[in-house]
Each structure stands twice: as structure tokens, then as C-alpha cells.
């Protein structure tokens, strides 16, 4: 009979979840109000914006034009 080693990711070995963090990574504050961000959205300010004809939207290759925003923004 082969023995299987116990999983190293048990409940007791996981890092505690800290408000403002997901998986040990800090959640950046919303660029508008400072609340914890939930998403990023294109700000429309890139002078080299790309147009997607399928969606009819502009987008940027520069991640600096995607500020973190909270649920309300």
C-alpha cells in the first residue's frame, strides 16, 4: 500500500485573510475616493489609444491608463 503525503495547503497552514488583501497581495485604493478597489477601468486619456471595431471601444496598451476603482466608481 502506497502512502500519500498530506496536503501542505491545509486550513491551518493558509495565511489569514487580512482586509485590504487578497491572497497576500495588497488591494490598491480607489483612485477617486480611496476605498478598496474592485476593478480597473480605462481612463480614456491615452494619446495612442487603440480602437476595437468589434466592441466600438477604445483601449490602451499602457496599464497606467487603467486606475484602480471601487464598486461605486
N, C-alpha and C positions, 0 to 999 in steps of 0.2 A: 504494500500500500504506500503510495506517494503522499508525503505531507506537503501541504501548501502553506507558504509563509503568510502570516496575517497581513492584511492590507495596511500600508503605512498611513493611509488617509482616513483614520477613524475620527469619530466626532471629537474625541479628546485631544487629537493632535492638530486639529484645524485652528488657525489663528482666529481670535474673536473678531466679530464684525464690529467695526467702530463707525459711528455716524460720520458721514463725510468720506467714507472709504468703501471701495468695492474690491474685494479680493486683495486687500493690502495696498491698493492704488488710491491715491488721493483724488477726490472729486473736485474739479475746479469750480470756483464760484461763478455764478451768472454774471456776464459782462454788464448787465443792466442794473440789477438790484442786489447782487451779492449772495443770493440764496444758492443752495447746492444745485449745480446744473444737471439737466437730464438729457440734453441733446446739444448738437451744434447745428447752426444754420448759416447759409451763405449770406454775407452782408451786402453783396451787390456792388462792392467798391473796387473790384479788381479791374484795372485798365486793360488787362489782357484776358478778359473773361471769355469763356468758350460757350457757344450756343449749341444746345441739343435740339435738333429739329423734331425728334420723335416726341419729346416732352414739352417743347416750347419754352424751356427754361435755360437760363444762363448758369454757369458753374465755373469754378476756379480750380486751377491746379495748385494754387498756393494755399496751404492749410491755414495760414494766418488770416485768411478771409472767412474763416468759419469759427466765430467766437462761441464759447460755451454759453448756453442759455438755460434758464429754468423752465418749469412747466408753464408758467404764466407768460413767458415771452417766447 
